[in-house]
Amino acid sequence: MRVTTAFKRLLHLDGVNVTAVVFGINVVTVDVALKRRRLVCPHCGHETRFRYDTRPSPSSWRHLDLGVWRVHIRATLRRLCCPTHGVVVEAVPFARPGAHLTSDFDDLLAWLATRMDKTSVARLCRVSWRTVGRACERVVATELDPHRLDGLFRIGVDEISWRRHHKYLTLVIDHDRGCVVWGAKGKDSATLDEFFTELGTERSKQLEAVSLDLGPAFIKSVKADGHAPNAVICADPFHVVKLVGDALDEVRRDLWQQLRRLPDDRWAKDFKGARWALLKNPDDLTDTQAAQLAKIRRTRGGIWRAYEMKEQFRAIFAGDLTRDEAAELLDRWCARAQRSRLAPFIKSAKTMRHRRDLILNAIEHGISNGRVEGLNTKVRLITRRAYGFHSADAALALVMLGAGPIHLKLPHERTTVPTA
Ligand SMILES: [Zn+2]
């Protein structure tokens, strides 16, 4: 078998013939020629037989490694004159427009970025994190489900910060499918207005419920003329439950400060590290954390009452309660918190009374905490990884890859390897 034939089979690239193989230092450069005669516009697919000119120097793309070898694909491309896009370099079947990586390599990087930390991806694939960001953007641009804004009934709007609270993304979540369907940088009402513009009048009318974290910006946009005329506004259960979690954490911190000042440090030692035992869901506790929680229960102090109230509050959102049942539990909870003599809980009882209707709307429309918690956790985890990106587009692309309507396949899952 000739070396060019062997490489054609090994690389398994669509629509090309291998014309030469050159071994360099750590790099194999594979020269290819496109099989098709016609030139194709990379932006719109317009085809023509007429070439404008041929590029003076060849283009190259990084492909998947072969063992320890980096592989570069090299081809001399022509330019065409597209009626819409003017003079452009022709598209190649194995890479996305403007990329210096093949689609296979793009897909691998995007897949890894949602599952692996920054340093590992960069080291394994020998690329910079910026390159990973651009690969993510390209994959999202071509692979996102084009019908993702169809059939939306119950949505949630959420803002999330990346790069340590300096920059924000606004995300729209489909509660029914449990994924992020839209995102943009920014966190004001104009940002969310863009979503409603894209959604259009007809699809907006279908919206039955919109959950919000209740910042004034998003409410303004949702209530704007024609944006969601038939939708009920609900409190976002994740944020509401988180408020109570924060109140519990405040009680814990106060107690910790008191214990630390005691002459006998035994109490402080015992209480150290109780944070996760208190804040995690009881089902997710490790054995040590469960033991620590049991110890706290035996004290019967304010911290235990705070913990009980957190769990009672979570229960309101966890089950399939009717509006009336939930209302009764919520009112009872507020009364208990009010009497608790714990300042953070007295404050949150006030907030909950203030938002009572919106909370009950969420429960009535089946937007439970269980539904949103998993997705929120996933989104927050992946946003943390996006800290390394400097561009909001890359951060957003990573969120969409990790939590959006994309079924990303790895190169070997997409193609069947031909028999030799
Ligand atoms: Zn075009």
Boltz pocket constraint, residues with backbone or C-beta under 6 A from the ligand:
constraints:
  - pocket:
      binder: B
      contacts: [[A, 41], [A, 42], [A, 43], [A, 44], [A, 45], [A, 46], [A, 82], [A, 83], [A, 84], [A, 85], [A, 86]]
      max_distance: 6.0
